[in-house]
Amino acid sequence: MTLLDQAAARVAGAVESARKVASRLHPPGSFDLGDHPVPTGREEAWRFTPLKRLKGLHDGTFVAGGSARVEVEAPPTVGWELVDRGDPRLGRIYIPNDRVAAQAWESFDQARVLSVPPGLELDQPVLVNVFGTGSDAAVFNHLVIDIGANARATIVLQHQGSTTRAGNAEIIVGDGASLMLVSVQDWADDAVHLAHLHARVGRDASYRQALVSLGGDLVRMASSVDFADPGGEAELLGLYFADAGQHLEHRLFVDHNAPHTRSNVDYRGALQGHGAHTVWIGDVLIRKVAEGISTYESNKNLVLTDGCRADSVPNLEIETGEIEGAGHASTTGRFDDEQLFYLRSRGIDEAEARRLVVHGFFADIIRKVGVPEIEQRLLEAVEAELAINIGLPS
């Protein structure tokens, strides 16, 4: 028996006990909406979120009957289907752990399943374009992404238009598979969007995720990862740019529930304009069984004007000391005066100098995506934000 096989056996023997060890920040979930009390704003999970702006998604007072248009660009070898609620592929790896997620689970009519067969290596990204058709009534959705063993794929979710939307996504990355998932929230100014993406990473599999939040009135993205077996790797990247009055929130949870797994979290955000508010909550749980793991999480925020607020809270929950390494970092600050001075001393005016600094701040994250056409799209999106925002008075 190899060392990895021995580690897998220890995981199997510890599954039941591991499930009983819950993160203090992420209690066990439930599919039953009644098990999730209506939040008041005093709960740890909701204390940063302006509940009055959720349009009733959190307390059941939403207007039902909303719709969205979904278009998919994918080769015929990729499966894409609508399934009913009773399909056994739904709810396999994720249980809703907050009120809105449970409401989304209870309220969707049909789920979408995107599947990449085992061994298939895609040379072009799969594009899923979601167009909101109005924000007066709520839309609920459920998505399953299933990447077969040893497959390779890049999937891009693009969100545009007006909406009031809540949904969950289950992402299964099979043994030896590799997935790059990019989700871009570029909604209209009146949009409200709450989502939870949960990924399970197989043995020796690689999962990379990039969440980009630019538009919308209120966007709250929760992302979580766990591991089916040893050897899995997860890299969670994020980029957000909040304008005046926007609330952009990202919540991360990495559950190291298997030994010899790795994770890296790197999120960066910028804020400008009165009332711009960003929230980043990162949490890594290292269970007793997770020996030999390595993890690091980082969040950096750049405040461009007065009147903004950036909340950043990294957390580590460690139940074993037998690990390779674990750490976290969080920074929030204004422009680097030395960088601005350097650029201005070379004849670059202040507005352009500020633009270059912000561009470089985000470019470090964008380059990590590793897909040239997607990187170019993200750079163009950042440039569009900078063109609107960088000229505002400080």
C-alpha positions in Angstrom: 0.0 0.0 0.0 1.4 3.4 -1.0 1.6 6.4 1.2 -1.2 8.0 -0.6 -3.3 4.9 -0.3 -2.6 4.8 3.4 -3.6 8.4 3.7 -6.8 7.7 1.8 -7.6 4.9 4.2 -7.2 7.3 7.1 -9.6 9.7 5.4 -12.2 7.0 5.0 -11.9 5.9 8.6 -12.2 9.5 9.8 -15.1 10.6 7.6 -17.7 10.3 10.3 -15.7 12.0 13.0 -14.6 14.7 10.6 -18.2 15.5 9.8 -18.8 16.1 13.5 -16.1 18.7 13.7 -17.7 21.8 12.4 -16.1 25.1 11.6 -17.2 27.8 14.1 -17.9 30.1 11.2 -19.6 27.5 9.0 -22.2 25.4 10.8 -23.7 22.3 9.3 -26.2 23.0 6.5 -29.8 21.9 5.8 -32.0 21.6 2.8 -35.0 22.5 4.9 -35.7 26.3 4.7 -37.3 26.1 8.2 -33.9 25.2 9.7 -32.5 28.5 8.7 -33.8 31.4 10.8 -34.5 34.7 9.1 -31.3 36.8 9.6 -31.4 39.9 11.7 -28.0 41.3 10.8 -26.5 40.4 14.2 -25.3 37.0 13.0 -21.7 36.6 12.2 -22.6 35.5 8.6 -24.8 38.5 8.0 -23.3 41.4 10.1 -21.7 43.1 7.1 -24.6 42.6 4.6 -27.3 45.4 4.3 -30.3 43.2 4.6 -32.8 45.9 3.5 -31.2 45.9 0.1 -31.8 42.1 -0.5 -35.3 42.7 -2.0 -36.7 40.0 0.3 -34.4 37.2 -0.7 -33.5 36.6 3.0 -37.0 36.7 4.6 -39.4 35.4 1.9 -40.9 38.8 1.0 -39.4 38.7 -2.5 -41.7 38.9 -5.6 -41.6 35.5 -7.4 -41.7 34.9 -11.1 -38.5 36.4 -12.4 -36.7 35.1 -15.5 -33.3 35.2 -17.2 -31.9 34.2 -20.6 -29.1 31.7 -20.7 -26.9 31.1 -23.7 -24.1 28.5 -23.9 -21.2 28.3 -26.3 -19.7 24.8 -26.1 -18.6 22.0 -28.4 -21.0 19.1 -28.9 -18.8 16.9 -26.7 -19.8 18.9 -23.7 -23.1 18.0 -22.0 -25.6 20.8 -21.3 -29.1 19.9 -20.1 -32.0 21.0 -18.0 -33.1 18.5 -15.3 -35.9 18.3 -12.8 -35.5 18.7 -9.1 -35.5 14.9 -8.5 -32.4 14.3 -10.6 -29.9 12.4 -8.4 -27.0 14.6 -9.5 -28.4 17.5 -7.5 -27.4 18.0 -3.9 -24.6 15.5 -4.0 -21.8 17.6 -2.6 -23.5 20.8 -1.2 -26.1 21.5 1.5 -27.3 25.1 1.9 -25.8 26.7 5.0 -27.6 30.0 5.0 -31.1 31.3 4.6 -30.8 32.6 1.0 -29.0 29.5 -0.2 -31.8 27.4 1.3 -34.4 29.6 -0.3 -32.7 29.2 -3.7 -32.6 25.4 -3.3 -36.3 25.3 -2.4 -37.4 27.7 -5.2 -35.7 26.7 -8.4 -37.9 24.8 -11.0 -35.2 23.1 -13.1 -31.4 22.9 -12.7 -28.8 23.0 -15.4 -26.1 20.4 -15.6 -22.8 21.0 -17.5 -20.7 17.9 -17.9 -17.3 17.3 -19.4 -16.7 13.5 -20.1 -13.7 11.8 -18.6 -10.4 12.2 -20.5 -11.7 15.1 -22.7 -9.3 18.0 -23.0 -11.0 21.2 -24.3 -8.9 23.6 -26.2 -11.5 26.4 -26.0 -13.4 27.8 -23.0 -17.0 26.9 -22.5 -19.0 30.2 -22.3 -22.2 30.4 -20.2 -23.8 33.9 -20.7 -26.6 34.9 -18.3 -28.7 37.9 -19.1 -31.0 39.3 -16.5 -34.3 40.5 -17.8 -35.5 42.7 -14.9 -35.0 43.2 -11.2 -38.7 43.4 -10.0 -39.1 39.7 -9.5 -36.7 37.1 -8.1 -34.9 34.4 -10.1 -33.6 31.2 -8.4 -31.2 28.8 -10.1 -29.1 25.7 -9.5 -26.1 24.7 -11.5 -24.0 21.5 -11.5 -20.6 21.4 -13.2 -19.2 17.8 -13.5 -15.7 17.4 -14.8 -14.9 13.8 -15.4 -11.7 12.1 -14.4 -8.5 13.3 -16.2 -10.5 15.9 -18.2 -9.3 19.5 -18.8 -11.7 22.4 -19.1 -12.1 26.2 -18.7 -15.6 27.4 -18.0 -16.6 31.1 -18.0 -19.9 32.3 -16.5 -20.8 35.9 -17.6 -23.6 37.8 -15.9 -25.2 40.9 -17.4 -28.4 42.9 -17.2 -30.8 43.6 -14.4 -31.8 41.0 -11.9 -32.8 39.9 -8.4 -31.1 36.5 -8.3 -30.1 33.8 -5.8 -28.6 30.4 -6.6 -26.2 27.6 -5.8 -23.6 25.8 -7.9 -22.1 22.4 -7.3 -18.7 21.8 -8.9 -17.2 18.3 -9.1 -13.6 18.0 -10.3 -12.9 14.3 -10.9 -9.7 12.5 -10.1 -6.8 13.8 -12.0 -8.9 16.5 -13.7 -8.2 20.2 -14.1 -10.8 23.0 -14.1 -10.5 26.7 -14.5 -13.8 28.4 -13.6 -14.2 32.1 -14.1 -17.4 33.9 -13.0 -17.8 37.6 -14.0 -20.6 39.6 -12.2 -21.0 42.7 -14.5 -24.6 43.4 -13.7 -26.6 46.6 -14.3 -26.6 49.1 -11.4 -29.9 47.9 -9.9 -29.0 44.2 -9.7 -29.0 42.1 -6.5 -27.1 38.8 -6.8 -26.4 36.2 -4.1 -24.7 32.9 -4.9 -22.8 30.0 -3.3 -20.3 28.0 -5.4 -19.1 24.8 -3.7 -16.4 22.6 -5.3 -15.2 19.1 -4.4 -11.7 18.4 -5.7 -10.7 14.8 -6.4 -7.5 12.9 -6.0 -4.6 14.7 -7.7 -7.1 17.1 -9.3 -6.6 20.8 -9.8 -9.3 23.4 -9.3 -8.7 27.1 -10.1 -11.4 29.7 -9.7 -11.6 33.4 -10.5 -14.5 35.5 -9.2 -14.8 39.0 -10.7 -17.4 41.4 -9.3 -17.8 44.8 -11.1 -21.4 45.7 -11.5 -24.7 45.5 -9.5 -26.1 47.3 -6.5 -25.4 44.4 -4.1 -23.4 41.3 -5.0 -22.6 38.6 -2.3 -20.6 35.7 -3.6 -19.8 32.7 -1.2 -17.3 30.2 -2.4 -16.3 26.9 -0.6 -14.0 24.0 -1.4 -13.4 20.6 0.1 -11.4 17.6 -1.0 -12.6 14.1 -1.9 -9.1 12.5 -1.6 -5.4 13.4 -1.0 -3.4 15.2 -3.6 -6.0 17.8 -4.7 -5.1 21.5 -5.2 -7.3 24.6 -5.2 -6.5 28.2 -6.1 -9.2 30.8 -5.5 -8.6 34.1 -7.1 -10.8 37.2 -6.9 -11.1 40.8 -8.3 -13.6 43.4 -7.4 -14.1 47.2 -8.0 -16.8 49.0 -6.0 -18.2 52.3 -7.2 -20.2 54.8 -5.2 -23.1 53.1 -3.3 -22.1 49.5 -4.3 -21.9 46.6 -1.9 -19.6 43.8 -3.1 -19.1 40.9 -0.7 -17.0 37.8 -1.1 -16.9 35.0 1.5 -14.4 32.1 1.2 -14.2 28.7 3.0 -11.6 26.1 2.3 -12.2 22.9 4.1 -8.9 20.8 4.3 -10.6 17.5 5.1 -8.0 15.3 3.4 -4.3 15.0 3.9 -1.6 16.2 1.4 -3.9 18.8 -0.2 -3.0 22.4 -1.1 -4.9 25.7 -1.4 -4.1 29.3 -2.2 -6.5 32.3 -1.9 -5.7 35.6 -3.5 -8.3 38.4 -3.7 -7.8 42.1 -4.6 -10.3 44.9 -4.6 -10.5 48.6 -5.2 -13.1 51.1 -4.0 -14.0 54.6 -5.1 -17.0 56.9 -4.5 -19.1 57.7 -1.5 -20.7 54.7 0.1 -18.7 52.1 -1.8 -18.4 49.1 0.5 -16.5 45.8 0.0 -16.4 42.8 2.3 -14.0 39.9 2.2 -14.2 37.0 4.7 -11.7 34.2 4.3 -11.7 31.0 6.4 -9.5 27.9 6.2 -10.3 24.9 8.3 -7.5 22.3 8.8 -9.1 19.2 10.2 -7.2 16.6 12.3 -7.1 14.2 9.4 -5.5 16.9 7.1 -1.8 16.2 7.8 0.8 17.5 5.3 -1.4 20.2 3.9 -0.3 23.7 2.8 -2.5 26.7 2.6 -2.3 30.5 2.3 -4.9 33.2 2.0 -4.4 36.9 1.1 -6.7 39.9 0.6 -5.5 43.4 -0.6 -7.7 46.4 -0.9 -6.9 49.8 -2.5 -9.0 52.7 -1.3 -9.1 55.4 -4.0 -11.3 58.1 -2.3 -12.8 59.1 1.0 -16.2 57.8 1.9 -15.4 54.1 1.2 -15.3 51.2 3.5 -13.4 47.9 3.1 -13.9 45.1 5.6 -11.4 42.3 5.4 -11.4 39.3 7.9 -9.0 36.4 7.4 -9.4 33.3 9.6 -7.5 30.1 10.2 -9.0 27.1 12.2 -6.3 24.5 12.8 -6.9 21.2 14.4 -3.5 19.5 13.7 0.0 20.7 13.8 1.3 18.2 11.3 1.1 20.5 8.3 3.6 21.9 5.8 2.4 25.5 6.3 -0.5 27.8 6.8 -0.8 31.6 6.8 -2.9 34.6 5.9 -2.5 38.3 5.2 -4.8 41.3 4.8 -4.0 44.9 3.8 -6.2 47.9 3.1 -4.6 51.2 2.1 -4.5 54.2 -0.2 -2.2 54.8 -3.2 1.5 54.4 -2.7 2.8 57.9 -2.7 6.2 56.8 -3.8 4.7 55.1 -6.9 2.7 58.2 -7.8 5.8 60.4 -7.3 7.9 58.2 -9.5 5.4 58.2 -12.3 4.7 62.0 -12.1 8.4 62.8 -12.0 8.5 61.2 -15.5 5.9 63.5 -16.9 2.8 61.4 -16.4 -0.2 63.4 -15.1 -1.9 62.5 -11.9 -5.0 60.9 -13.4 -2.9 58.6 -15.7 -0.5 57.8 -12.9 -3.4 56.7 -10.7 -4.8 54.6 -13.5 -1.5 52.9 -14.0 -1.1 52.0 -10.4 -4.6 50.5 -10.2 -4.1 48.7 -13.4 -0.9 47.1 -12.1 -2.6 46.2 -8.8 -5.2 44.1 -10.7 -2.9 42.8 -13.4 -1.1 40.6 -10.9 -4.4 38.7 -10.3 -5.5 38.7 -14.0 -2.2 37.1 -15.2 -2.8 34.2 -12.9 -5.9 33.1 -14.8 -3.6 31.6 -17.4 -6.0 31.8 -20.4 -5.0 34.7 -22.7 -8.4 35.4 -24.2 -10.0 35.6 -20.7 -7.2 37.7 -19.4 -7.7 40.2 -22.2 -11.4 40.4 -21.4 -10.8 41.0 -17.8 -8.2 43.7 -18.5 -10.7 45.4 -20.8 -13.3 45.3 -18.0 -10.9 46.8 -15.5 -10.0 49.5 -18.1 -13.7 50.3 -18.5 -14.0 50.7 -14.7 -10.9 52.9 -14.5 -12.2 55.1 -17.3 -15.3 55.8 -15.3 -13.9 56.0 -11.9 -10.3 57.2 -11.8 -11.2 60.8 -12.5 -13.5 61.2 -9.5 -12.2 63.7 -7.0 -10.3 62.3 -4.0 
